[in-house]
């Protein structure tokens, strides 16, 4: 067996980045200069191990300051947290946003996923590389979905330093604007206003018919008083007035189900957690929306951040949680800034902390940044990520309501689900349930992108048809197909636009509503290439923990490569292989990634005749 003992030393800058997060080391066991006392006893071991969950923030601190994570920096972070270097290396290499090899301080990420691929991302990327030149000192990386689908092709410029600078280039992402963002992020154009991502919103009259988006584009997202003037914190006051059990009863009676794709009844999840005797309870908000084509949670956090803070506080009060974690996608710099500001202001005004609104209820929120891993959208993988481990799913049972984050009862909901709690309490369960249909209640946010004139987030009641939604967005050319639910969803034909957008309606039609992705493709988009990109996405994003997914996603991509230039009888053998591999992944994978990796390809073959 070969053993490698790292002898790299951290630079002053790397050490400063870690110490800014963890504080100065207390002894040489943690990296300080050796003293006589350190020769007699070891200090900090147990305490440091209890801080294992700071591993991911520590990796972010180094990567943000320097642009990559060296052996010396990783070793120093491991000493501070008493984490075995092999484990920390496994975590650092798990996430796409981190690099353990030297790279330029400025990196330009160009999205090459579904919506951006159809909008000319490949040409943009080639133009940027040519415009920057080999000696520019700027790295260009092809990235999976950045959650900026309404401004496709999307570009994110990241410049390491103190502080780190992140700029999402406003649409349209021309070669010139992308080069400017990479070479001089401070001079780059400002990000597009949040309201542009919500075609329905923007003024008091236009927002009157909206529920979840009514404040976006109207309220100053940085102003807590403005939020309160537009109905903010009325739901929390009602929650305190009726008590935790009544809040859960209201959520249950409303029929609210999870908006992340699984559609599990929210009230049942809250009740199961609240009834657990083990303490403490935790609340986790999953804001790591990485499904290609999904950006609704980003728009809510950027345009109405205090609504999420209030909704998390209501949920925590209902289930008896004293601490909440907001796991926010790492590619969302503006959402991160807005949410940090909102949490700080709410804490300063007594709306978070030890005695919220004088009710004797203690609750606070900690924001944790994701680092580019689609699998962390799965709740147990997200828990592992927060705890400082690789973001790999856990086997169930035990379920999170019994043993979740840090082994304690945990409620996990996404942003849209939590924000729906506010109108439930303000309107009442019956009035909320009257919106939509009997099986799918309330309003729903849809992320519309692709070949449409007005891409963005749309709010409609459940039961509206796909055709009605696309009419609002304005299909630009002859429609070829519509992808529902993102890469893990399924395609429908242009003659199926009367499909009702409900959980039960899409299920009966043999497809899925998923997280609300609606991606339109006209007849100029090469469907085989699109399917190959989906397969590449799942191959890259598989955590590799289980064989059906680890091997199956590779075999799926290989088969699609072989048949990309062939049709009919020549492709029949590989299509049969695809079906066999797809069934194996669906039946035997540990989590939803492997179980849904074949869905879009299967629907394209069966509904669209993709290879005929």
Backbone torsions as a table, in degrees:
resi	resn	phi	psi	omega
1	UNK	NA	132.1	177.3
2	UNK	-93.5	128.5	176.8
3	UNK	-112.1	133.9	179.0
4	UNK	-114.0	118.1	177.8
5	UNK	-102.5	113.5	-178.6
6	UNK	-69.2	135.7	178.1
7	UNK	-119.9	15.1	179.1
8	UNK	-68.7	146.2	179.3
9	UNK	-112.3	140.6	178.3
10	UNK	-71.8	145.9	172.7
11	UNK	-75.8	166.8	178.4
12	UNK	-59.5	-36.7	-178.9
13	UNK	-68.1	-42.0	178.7
14	UNK	-65.9	-41.5	178.5
15	UNK	-63.8	-40.8	-179.8
16	UNK	-64.7	-36.4	179.5
17	UNK	-63.7	-42.3	179.5
18	UNK	-69.9	-44.0	-177.8
19	UNK	-66.5	-29.1	177.5
20	UNK	-64.3	-29.5	179.2
21	UNK	-86.5	-45.6	-171.2
22	UNK	-98.7	-10.8	-172.9
23	UNK	87.1	166.6	-179.1
24	UNK	-67.0	147.9	178.8
25	UNK	-67.7	145.5	-176.2
26	UNK	-92.1	-19.0	-178.5
27	UNK	-152.5	171.1	179.5
28	UNK	-67.5	-19.3	176.9
29	UNK	-65.7	-23.5	178.7
30	UNK	-104.7	2.0	176.7
31	UNK	115.8	0.3	177.4
32	UNK	-80.1	172.0	175.8
33	UNK	-65.0	143.6	-176.2
34	UNK	-71.0	140.2	175.9
35	UNK	-125.9	170.3	-179.8
36	UNK	-61.4	-38.1	-178.6
37	UNK	-63.6	-30.8	-178.5
38	UNK	-68.6	-19.0	179.6
39	UNK	-80.0	-14.2	-175.7
40	UNK	-98.9	-30.7	-178.8
41	UNK	-151.3	156.5	176.0
42	UNK	-97.3	135.8	180.0
43	UNK	-126.1	148.1	171.2
44	UNK	95.8	-9.1	-173.9
45	UNK	-61.0	-56.6	-177.7
46	UNK	-64.3	-43.1	-179.8
47	UNK	-62.6	-41.5	-179.5
48	UNK	-65.8	-39.9	179.8
49	UNK	-63.4	-30.8	177.4
50	UNK	-70.1	-11.4	178.7
51	UNK	-103.9	20.4	179.8
52	UNK	-53.5	-31.8	-177.5
53	UNK	-67.5	-8.4	176.5
54	UNK	-88.2	5.9	179.8
55	UNK	-63.0	-47.2	-179.1
56	UNK	-63.9	-47.1	174.3
57	UNK	-59.1	-34.3	177.8
58	UNK	-65.7	-41.4	176.6
59	UNK	-63.4	-40.0	176.2
60	UNK	-61.7	-41.9	-177.6
61	UNK	-59.7	-44.3	179.6
62	UNK	-68.7	-48.3	-177.1
63	UNK	-62.2	-38.0	179.2
64	UNK	-67.1	-40.4	-174.6
65	UNK	-75.9	-39.6	-171.1
66	UNK	-109.6	-29.6	-177.9
67	UNK	104.8	-15.0	176.5
68	UNK	-159.3	171.7	-174.4
69	UNK	-116.1	108.6	-178.4
70	UNK	-81.9	168.0	177.7
71	UNK	-61.9	-40.1	179.5
72	UNK	-66.1	-41.1	179.4
73	UNK	-66.7	-41.5	178.9
74	UNK	-64.4	-41.5	178.9
75	UNK	-62.6	-40.1	179.7
76	UNK	-66.4	-42.7	177.4
77	UNK	-61.8	-39.0	178.9
78	UNK	-64.5	-39.9	177.3
79	UNK	-63.9	-40.5	-178.9
80	UNK	-65.1	-33.1	-176.2
81	UNK	-106.7	-0.1	-177.0
82	UNK	54.0	47.6	177.1
83	UNK	-107.8	131.0	176.6
84	UNK	-56.6	131.8	-177.5
85	UNK	-56.3	-35.5	179.6
86	UNK	-62.4	-39.1	178.8
87	UNK	-68.1	-42.5	-179.9
88	UNK	-65.0	-37.5	177.2
89	UNK	-63.8	-40.0	177.6
90	UNK	-62.7	-35.7	176.9
91	UNK	-71.6	-45.5	-177.2
92	UNK	-61.8	-37.1	-178.1
93	UNK	-84.6	-4.1	-179.6
94	UNK	-77.1	-28.5	-171.0
95	UNK	-103.9	138.8	-175.1
96	UNK	-70.4	-25.7	-176.1
97	UNK	-77.7	-16.1	-179.9
98	UNK	-96.8	149.9	173.6
99	UNK	-131.1	133.7	175.5
100	UNK	-102.1	12.8	174.9
101	UNK	-123.5	149.4	-178.2
102	UNK	-57.1	139.0	174.7
103	UNK	-149.0	163.3	-177.8
104	UNK	-60.4	154.1	179.1
105	UNK	-66.8	-26.2	177.9
106	UNK	-110.8	126.4	-179.4
107	UNK	-127.7	134.3	177.3
108	UNK	-107.4	115.7	179.6
109	UNK	-97.4	120.5	179.1
110	UNK	-109.5	118.6	-178.8
111	UNK	-68.7	132.5	178.3
112	UNK	-120.8	18.9	-177.9
113	UNK	-83.1	-166.2	-161.2
114	UNK	-56.8	-58.4	-177.1
115	UNK	-64.2	-41.5	-177.8
116	UNK	-72.6	-34.7	177.8
117	UNK	-60.5	-40.3	178.8
118	UNK	-73.4	-14.2	-179.1
119	UNK	-102.6	13.2	174.7
120	UNK	92.7	32.6	-178.9
121	UNK	-64.0	-38.3	-179.0
122	UNK	-62.1	-43.6	179.0
123	UNK	-66.0	-40.2	178.2
124	UNK	-62.0	-44.5	-178.4
125	UNK	-62.5	-44.3	178.6
126	UNK	-62.8	-39.9	179.5
127	UNK	-66.4	-38.5	178.9
128	UNK	-65.7	-45.2	179.3
129	UNK	-60.3	-40.4	179.1
130	UNK	-70.4	-37.8	-178.3
131	UNK	-69.8	-33.5	179.9
132	UNK	-78.3	-40.2	-179.3
133	UNK	81.7	163.1	-174.4
134	UNK	-68.7	-25.7	-176.2
135	UNK	-101.8	20.7	-174.4
136	UNK	-75.8	-21.6	-175.2
137	UNK	74.3	18.2	179.5
138	UNK	-119.9	130.3	176.8
139	UNK	-91.0	142.0	176.7
140	UNK	-116.6	121.6	-178.2
141	UNK	-122.0	136.0	172.7
142	UNK	-81.8	125.7	-169.5
143	UNK	-117.4	149.8	167.5
144	UNK	-68.9	-178.9	-172.4
145	UNK	-48.8	129.6	179.4
146	UNK	-96.1	2.2	-178.0
147	UNK	70.7	26.0	179.1
148	UNK	-121.4	39.8	-168.2
149	UNK	-65.6	-24.7	-178.9
150	UNK	-74.1	-11.7	178.5
151	UNK	-119.3	30.3	-178.8
152	UNK	-60.0	141.2	0.5
153	UNK	-79.3	135.0	-171.6
154	UNK	-93.0	144.9	-179.5
155	UNK	-137.1	136.3	176.7
156	UNK	-127.2	119.7	177.9
157	UNK	-98.9	131.5	-179.8
158	UNK	-126.1	123.0	176.5
159	UNK	-118.5	116.8	-178.7
160	UNK	-67.7	152.3	177.7
161	UNK	154.6	-169.3	179.2
162	UNK	-126.0	95.7	6.1
163	UNK	-88.6	162.8	174.9
164	UNK	-69.8	147.7	-179.4
165	UNK	-118.1	125.2	176.6
166	UNK	-124.7	131.2	-178.4
167	UNK	-133.4	121.6	172.1
168	UNK	-90.6	118.3	-175.1
169	UNK	-71.7	131.0	-177.8
170	UNK	-68.9	144.2	178.0
171	UNK	-70.7	146.4	-1.3
172	UNK	-80.6	139.0	-175.8
173	UNK	-80.6	85.9	178.4
174	UNK	-77.7	164.0	178.1
175	UNK	-59.8	-41.7	-177.0
176	UNK	-64.1	-44.3	-178.7
177	UNK	-68.9	-35.3	178.7
178	UNK	-67.7	-41.8	178.0
179	UNK	-63.5	-40.7	178.7
180	UNK	-62.4	-42.3	179.4
181	UNK	-63.7	-35.5	-179.1
182	UNK	-75.4	-40.9	-174.3
183	UNK	-85.5	-28.7	-179.3
184	UNK	-147.5	76.1	-176.4
185	UNK	-56.0	-30.8	-179.0
186	UNK	-67.7	-24.5	-179.2
187	UNK	-98.4	0.2	-177.2
188	UNK	-68.7	153.8	179.0
189	UNK	-63.0	149.4	179.4
190	UNK	-65.5	154.9	176.9
191	UNK	-63.5	151.3	179.6
192	UNK	-61.6	144.9	176.8
193	UNK	-56.5	146.1	-177.8
194	UNK	-58.8	-37.7	-175.7
195	UNK	-60.9	-23.9	179.5
196	UNK	-67.8	-20.7	177.7
197	UNK	-84.3	-2.1	-179.9
198	UNK	-126.8	84.7	-175.6
199	UNK	-57.5	-24.3	-179.8
200	UNK	-78.8	-20.3	-168.1
201	UNK	-103.0	-179.7	173.4
202	UNK	134.2	-20.1	176.4
203	UNK	-150.6	170.6	-175.9
204	UNK	-59.8	-43.0	-177.7
205	UNK	-69.4	-41.5	-178.9
206	UNK	-68.7	-24.2	-177.4
207	UNK	-93.2	-2.0	-173.0
208	UNK	-61.8	-33.1	-177.7
209	UNK	-87.5	-1.0	-176.7
210	UNK	-97.2	155.2	178.2
211	UNK	-114.1	-58.6	-176.5
212	UNK	-79.4	-27.9	-174.9
213	UNK	-105.8	8.9	-169.6
214	UNK	-65.2	-25.1	-179.9
215	UNK	-92.5	-13.8	-176.9
216	UNK	-68.9	125.2	-178.4
217	UNK	86.6	-8.4	179.7
218	UNK	-108.7	-47.3	-176.9
219	UNK	-92.2	142.5	172.9
220	UNK	-69.9	114.3	-175.0
221	UNK	-65.1	-13.6	179.7
222	UNK	-94.8	-6.5	-171.2
223	UNK	-107.0	108.4	179.5
224	UNK	-65.0	-38.6	179.7
225	UNK	-64.8	-38.4	177.2
226	UNK	-63.1	-41.1	177.4
227	UNK	-61.4	-45.2	-179.2
228	UNK	-66.8	-33.1	178.2
229	UNK	-67.3	-20.5	178.6
230	UNK	-106.2	34.4	173.3
231	UNK	93.8	3.1	-178.7
232	UNK	-65.4	140.8	176.7
233	UNK	70.8	9.2	171.4
234	UNK	-72.0	-33.3	179.0
235	UNK	-67.3	-40.6	179.0
236	UNK	-65.9	-39.3	178.1
237	UNK	-63.6	-39.3	177.8
238	UNK	-67.5	-37.6	177.6
239	UNK	-59.2	-44.4	177.9
240	UNK	-64.2	-32.1	-177.8
241	UNK	-72.1	-34.4	-174.7
242	UNK	-99.9	-19.3	177.5
243	UNK	94.2	159.6	-175.2
244	UNK	-58.3	-45.1	-176.8
245	UNK	-62.8	-39.8	179.8
246	UNK	-69.8	-33.3	175.8
247	UNK	-62.1	-47.2	178.8
248	UNK	-62.0	-38.6	179.2
249	UNK	-64.3	-41.1	177.7
250	UNK	-62.4	-45.0	180.0
251	UNK	-64.2	-39.5	178.6
252	UNK	-65.3	-46.9	-178.0
253	UNK	-67.3	-23.8	-179.7
254	UNK	-71.6	-20.6	-177.3
255	UNK	81.1	12.2	-179.5
256	UNK	-61.8	130.6	174.2
257	UNK	-123.7	162.5	-176.7
258	UNK	-58.7	136.6	-177.9
259	UNK	-96.7	6.9	-179.4
260	UNK	-86.1	-9.1	179.5
261	UNK	131.2	-31.7	-177.4
262	UNK	-78.1	-26.4	176.5
263	UNK	59.0	40.1	176.6
264	UNK	-83.5	139.1	-178.9
265	UNK	-58.2	122.7	-175.5
266	UNK	-66.7	-42.7	-179.4
267	UNK	-59.7	-39.3	178.4
268	UNK	-64.4	-40.9	179.4
269	UNK	-64.4	-43.7	-179.9
270	UNK	-65.0	-43.0	-178.6
271	UNK	-63.9	-41.2	-179.7
272	UNK	-63.2	-37.7	178.6
273	UNK	-72.4	-45.0	-177.5
274	UNK	-60.5	-31.0	-176.2
275	UNK	-83.4	-4.0	-179.6
276	UNK	-75.1	129.6	-178.7
277	UNK	-73.9	-24.7	-178.2
278	UNK	-64.6	144.3	178.7
279	UNK	-131.4	151.7	0.4
280	UNK	-81.8	166.8	170.0
281	UNK	-98.7	149.0	178.7
282	UNK	-121.9	151.9	171.8
283	UNK	-118.3	129.6	178.1
284	UNK	-123.6	124.2	173.2
285	UNK	-97.7	119.4	-179.3
286	UNK	-88.0	99.9	177.5
287	UNK	-111.5	29.4	-179.5
288	UNK	-101.2	52.7	-177.0
289	UNK	-69.6	103.0	-176.7
290	UNK	-113.7	4.7	177.7
291	UNK	-66.1	123.5	179.8
292	UNK	-52.6	127.6	-178.9
293	UNK	98.0	-3.5	-176.4
294	UNK	-103.0	128.9	178.0
295	UNK	-151.4	13.5	-177.2
296	UNK	-66.6	-40.6	179.7
297	UNK	-64.8	-36.2	176.7
298	UNK	-61.0	-44.6	-178.8
299	UNK	-64.4	-40.6	177.7
300	UNK	-62.9	-44.7	-178.0
301	UNK	-69.5	-35.2	179.1
302	UNK	-75.4	-36.9	-173.3
303	UNK	-96.8	-22.0	-176.6
304	UNK	-147.7	59.5	-172.2
305	UNK	-65.4	-34.0	-178.4
306	UNK	-66.7	-25.8	177.0
307	UNK	-61.8	-40.1	178.9
308	UNK	-69.1	-40.1	177.6
309	UNK	-60.4	-45.1	179.4
310	UNK	-64.3	-44.7	-178.1
311	UNK	-63.4	-39.9	177.2
312	UNK	-64.6	-36.1	179.5
313	UNK	-67.4	-40.5	177.1
314	UNK	-62.2	-47.1	-179.4
315	UNK	-61.7	-41.9	179.8
316	UNK	-64.0	-40.6	177.9
317	UNK	-61.7	-40.5	-177.4
318	UNK	-67.2	-38.6	-173.8
319	UNK	-100.8	-2.0	177.5
320	UNK	78.6	35.0	178.8
321	UNK	-96.6	136.0	177.9
322	UNK	-100.4	-9.7	180.0
323	UNK	-139.8	138.1	177.7
324	UNK	-125.9	148.0	176.5
325	UNK	-119.3	128.8	172.4
326	UNK	-102.4	105.9	-179.0
327	UNK	-91.9	102.3	-168.8
328	UNK	-106.3	134.1	-176.9
329	UNK	-56.6	134.5	-175.2
330	UNK	-67.1	-20.6	-178.7
331	UNK	-87.1	11.6	-177.1
332	UNK	-112.6	75.4	-175.5
333	UNK	-65.5	-40.6	-178.2
334	UNK	-70.5	-40.1	176.8
335	UNK	-60.5	-39.1	178.7
336	UNK	-62.7	-45.8	179.7
337	UNK	-62.2	-45.0	-177.3
338	UNK	-66.1	-42.0	-178.4
339	UNK	-70.3	-38.8	176.7
340	UNK	-60.7	-44.2	179.8
341	UNK	-63.7	-43.5	-178.6
342	UNK	-64.0	-43.0	179.1
343	UNK	-63.9	-43.3	-179.9
344	UNK	-63.8	-43.6	-179.2
345	UNK	-67.4	-41.0	178.8
346	UNK	-62.7	-40.0	178.4
347	UNK	-65.3	-41.7	-179.1
348	UNK	-66.7	-26.9	-177.5
349	UNK	-97.6	11.2	176.6
350	UNK	78.5	17.1	178.6
351	UNK	-97.9	-3.0	167.4
352	UNK	-140.8	153.1	178.4
353	UNK	124.7	-150.8	-169.6
354	UNK	-81.3	-25.6	-175.1
355	UNK	-146.1	80.1	-173.3
356	UNK	-72.0	124.1	179.1
357	UNK	52.7	28.5	177.8
358	UNK	67.7	20.7	-176.5
359	UNK	-96.2	1.0	-179.3
360	UNK	75.4	11.6	179.8
361	UNK	-100.3	128.1	-178.7
362	UNK	-107.8	128.1	178.0
363	UNK	-159.7	139.8	176.1
364	UNK	-142.0	160.5	-175.3
365	UNK	-119.7	133.6	172.9
366	UNK	-116.6	131.8	-179.3
367	UNK	-94.8	128.0	175.3
368	UNK	-120.0	130.8	180.0
369	UNK	-87.6	132.8	168.2
370	UNK	-71.8	175.1	-175.6
371	UNK	-137.5	26.8	174.8
372	UNK	90.9	63.0	176.4
373	UNK	-145.7	109.1	-178.7
374	UNK	-56.9	-35.4	-176.0
375	UNK	-64.0	-21.9	-178.9
376	UNK	-72.8	-2.9	168.7
377	UNK	-71.4	-20.1	173.8
378	UNK	-76.1	132.5	-166.7
379	UNK	-59.4	-42.7	-176.9
380	UNK	-74.9	-30.8	173.2
381	UNK	-64.4	-37.5	176.7
382	UNK	-62.9	-41.6	178.1
383	UNK	-60.7	-45.9	179.0
384	UNK	-59.7	-39.5	180.0
385	UNK	-63.4	-45.7	178.1
386	UNK	-61.2	-38.2	-176.8
387	UNK	-75.3	-6.3	176.7
388	UNK	96.6	21.2	178.4
389	UNK	-115.3	173.2	174.3
390	UNK	-60.6	143.0	-177.4
391	UNK	-78.4	67.7	-179.8
392	UNK	-107.9	138.9	-178.9
393	UNK	-64.4	152.5	175.5
394	UNK	-99.4	155.4	174.6
395	UNK	-74.5	145.8	178.0
396	UNK	-122.6	143.5	-5.4
397	UNK	-71.0	171.8	1.4
398	UNK	-72.0	149.9	-179.7
399	UNK	-88.2	158.4	-176.5
400	UNK	-57.6	-30.6	179.3
401	UNK	-65.3	-17.8	177.5
402	UNK	-101.5	-52.2	179.1
403	UNK	-138.6	98.0	-178.0
404	UNK	-114.1	-117.9	-179.9
405	UNK	-63.6	129.5	-178.0
406	UNK	54.7	27.2	177.5
407	UNK	74.9	14.8	-176.9
408	UNK	-114.0	160.6	179.0
409	UNK	-57.8	131.3	-172.1
410	UNK	-139.5	135.1	169.3
411	UNK	-99.5	129.8	176.5
412	UNK	-124.4	123.6	175.4
413	UNK	-138.5	156.2	176.5
414	UNK	-88.4	177.2	-172.8
415	UNK	-62.3	-49.7	-176.8
416	UNK	-61.1	-40.8	178.5
417	UNK	-59.1	-48.2	-177.7
418	UNK	-64.9	-41.7	-177.7
419	UNK	-65.2	-26.4	176.2
420	UNK	-65.3	-20.8	-179.3
421	UNK	-65.4	-30.7	-177.6
422	UNK	-63.7	-51.8	177.0
423	UNK	-65.6	-27.0	176.5
424	UNK	-61.0	-45.2	-179.5
425	UNK	-75.3	-34.3	-178.7
426	UNK	-75.0	-38.2	-178.4
427	UNK	-90.0	-30.7	-170.9
428	UNK	100.1	150.3	-174.2
429	UNK	-61.0	-41.5	-176.7
430	UNK	-66.9	-43.3	179.2
431	UNK	-64.8	-39.1	177.8
432	UNK	-65.3	-45.0	-177.8
433	UNK	-65.3	-21.7	178.7
434	UNK	-72.3	-16.2	175.4
435	UNK	-82.1	135.1	178.9
436	UNK	90.0	-141.9	-177.7
437	UNK	-122.2	174.2	-178.9
438	UNK	-63.1	-34.9	-178.6
439	UNK	-92.6	-17.3	-180.0
440	UNK	-137.4	99.6	-173.1
441	UNK	-97.7	153.6	173.3
442	UNK	90.1	-179.4	175.1
443	UNK	-83.6	160.7	179.6
444	UNK	-136.0	140.2	175.6
445	UNK	-94.6	133.6	179.5
446	UNK	-121.1	133.6	178.9
447	UNK	-97.8	105.5	-175.2
448	UNK	-104.0	127.4	179.5
449	UNK	-151.2	-177.2	-179.2
450	UNK	95.3	-137.6	-173.1
451	UNK	-84.6	62.6	178.6
452	UNK	-131.3	155.6	-177.4
453	UNK	-77.6	-32.0	-175.1
454	UNK	-128.2	74.5	178.6
455	UNK	-67.8	152.4	177.9
456	UNK	155.7	-168.6	179.1
457	UNK	-95.2	128.3	179.2
458	UNK	-118.6	140.2	175.4
459	UNK	-109.2	121.8	177.2
460	UNK	-136.7	152.9	173.0
461	UNK	-70.6	146.3	173.2
462	UNK	-53.1	139.1	-179.6
463	UNK	110.1	-20.2	172.4
464	UNK	-61.8	151.5	-177.3
465	UNK	-89.7	162.2	177.1
466	UNK	-61.2	-38.4	179.0
467	UNK	-63.4	-38.9	178.6
468	UNK	-64.5	-39.8	178.6
469	UNK	-65.6	-46.0	-179.0
470	UNK	-67.8	-28.4	176.3
471	UNK	-65.2	-37.8	176.3
472	UNK	-64.0	-40.5	-177.1
473	UNK	-80.1	-25.1	177.3
474	UNK	77.2	89.4	177.4
475	UNK	-66.2	130.5	-170.9
476	UNK	-80.3	-36.8	-174.1
477	UNK	-140.2	-168.6	-177.7
478	UNK	-66.2	121.6	-173.7
479	UNK	-73.7	132.7	177.7
480	UNK	-101.9	-41.8	-178.2
481	UNK	-166.1	161.1	174.8
482	UNK	-128.2	129.2	177.9
483	UNK	-98.3	120.0	177.1
484	UNK	-102.5	135.0	174.2
485	UNK	85.7	3.5	177.9
486	UNK	81.0	-160.5	-177.2
487	UNK	-61.3	-27.1	179.1
488	UNK	-90.4	5.1	-177.8
489	UNK	-98.5	-144.2	-177.2
490	UNK	-149.4	158.6	-179.9
491	UNK	-88.9	149.4	169.4
492	UNK	-128.1	159.1	-175.9
493	UNK	-86.9	162.8	176.7
494	UNK	-62.8	-22.4	179.1
495	UNK	-87.1	10.2	179.9
496	UNK	-114.2	26.3	-175.7
497	UNK	-73.9	-9.0	175.0
498	UNK	-83.3	9.0	179.9
499	UNK	-63.9	123.6	177.7
500	UNK	-72.6	133.9	-178.5
501	UNK	-85.5	77.0	175.0
502	UNK	-136.1	162.5	178.1
503	UNK	-63.0	-43.6	-178.0
504	UNK	-73.4	-34.8	-179.1
505	UNK	-67.2	-44.2	178.5
506	UNK	-69.7	-33.7	178.1
507	UNK	-63.9	-44.0	179.0
508	UNK	-64.9	-29.5	179.7
509	UNK	-83.3	0.7	178.1
510	UNK	79.7	23.2	176.4
511	UNK	-133.9	-160.3	-175.9
512	UNK	-144.6	148.7	175.0
513	UNK	-82.6	-30.7	178.1
514	UNK	58.1	-136.8	-178.1
515	UNK	-89.4	1.8	178.1
516	UNK	104.5	18.4	177.5
517	UNK	-76.5	130.4	172.9
518	UNK	-132.1	104.0	-174.9
519	UNK	-116.6	116.3	-176.6
520	UNK	-95.1	141.0	178.6
521	UNK	-129.9	128.8	177.1
522	UNK	-88.8	-176.8	-173.0
523	UNK	-77.7	3.7	175.2
524	UNK	-90.3	-11.6	-177.3
525	UNK	-85.3	123.5	178.9
526	UNK	-73.0	107.8	-174.6
527	UNK	-61.0	-44.4	178.7
528	UNK	-57.0	-39.7	179.2
529	UNK	-66.4	-35.9	178.0
530	UNK	-63.5	-44.0	179.7
531	UNK	-65.4	-37.5	177.9
532	UNK	-64.5	-37.2	177.7
533	UNK	-66.1	-37.4	176.5
534	UNK	-62.6	-43.6	179.4
535	UNK	-64.2	-40.7	177.8
536	UNK	-62.5	-38.6	179.4
537	UNK	-60.6	-49.1	-178.2
538	UNK	-68.6	-34.5	175.6
539	UNK	-61.9	-44.0	-179.1
540	UNK	-68.3	-36.7	-171.3
541	UNK	-90.2	-11.0	176.3
542	UNK	-60.3	131.2	-179.2
543	UNK	-74.0	-16.3	176.9
544	UNK	83.0	6.8	-175.7
545	UNK	-71.3	-39.8	-177.6
546	UNK	-113.0	145.5	-174.4
547	UNK	-64.0	-44.5	-177.2
548	UNK	-55.1	-41.3	-179.6
549	UNK	-80.0	-45.0	-176.9
550	UNK	-59.3	-45.4	-178.6
551	UNK	-86.1	-39.6	-175.1
552	UNK	-63.0	-40.0	-179.9
553	UNK	-66.3	-32.4	176.9
554	UNK	-70.6	-45.5	179.9
555	UNK	-63.4	-36.3	177.8
556	UNK	-62.8	-45.0	179.5
557	UNK	-64.7	-42.2	179.7
558	UNK	-59.9	-43.7	-179.6
559	UNK	-64.7	-40.4	179.9
560	UNK	-68.3	-32.5	173.2
561	UNK	-61.9	-43.1	-176.7
562	UNK	-66.7	-35.3	-174.9
563	UNK	-97.1	1.7	-176.4
564	UNK	-57.9	-34.3	-178.1
565	UNK	-105.3	7.4	-178.4
566	UNK	-123.5	154.1	177.8
567	UNK	-139.8	174.3	174.4
568	UNK	63.1	-138.0	-174.1
569	UNK	-63.1	-31.1	-178.0
570	UNK	-65.1	-26.6	-178.3
571	UNK	-98.8	-3.8	-172.9
572	UNK	-59.2	-41.8	-178.6
573	UNK	-63.1	-42.8	-179.9
574	UNK	-72.4	-30.9	176.4
575	UNK	-66.7	-39.4	175.9
576	UNK	-63.2	-39.6	177.1
577	UNK	-64.3	-41.3	178.2
578	UNK	-58.3	-41.5	-179.7
579	UNK	-65.1	-39.8	-179.5
580	UNK	-67.1	-44.3	178.9
581	UNK	-65.3	-41.2	180.0
582	UNK	-61.9	-41.8	177.8
583	UNK	-63.8	-40.2	179.6
584	UNK	-63.9	-42.7	178.9
585	UNK	-64.9	-42.6	-177.1
586	UNK	-66.0	-37.3	-174.9
587	UNK	-84.5	-29.0	-167.2
588	UNK	-120.8	-5.4	-180.0
589	UNK	-72.0	150.1	-177.4
590	UNK	-68.4	-40.3	-172.5
591	UNK	-130.6	-177.6	-174.4
592	UNK	-65.9	-22.3	-179.3
593	UNK	-61.5	-55.2	179.5
594	UNK	-68.1	-33.5	-177.6
595	UNK	-68.8	-23.4	-178.1
596	UNK	-113.5	1.2	-175.0
597	UNK	-64.1	-19.8	-177.1
598	UNK	-98.1	-11.2	-171.2
599	UNK	-57.4	-52.5	-175.3
600	UNK	-65.4	-41.0	179.5
601	UNK	-64.4	-43.7	179.2
602	UNK	-60.3	-45.1	-178.5
603	UNK	-67.3	-34.1	178.1
604	UNK	-66.7	-36.7	178.7
605	UNK	-71.5	-46.4	-172.4
606	UNK	-82.8	-36.6	-175.2
607	UNK	-95.7	-32.2	-174.5
608	UNK	-106.5	-11.0	-176.1
609	UNK	59.7	49.1	-170.3
610	UNK	-60.1	-30.2	-174.6
611	UNK	-117.3	23.8	178.0
612	UNK	-86.7	NA	NA
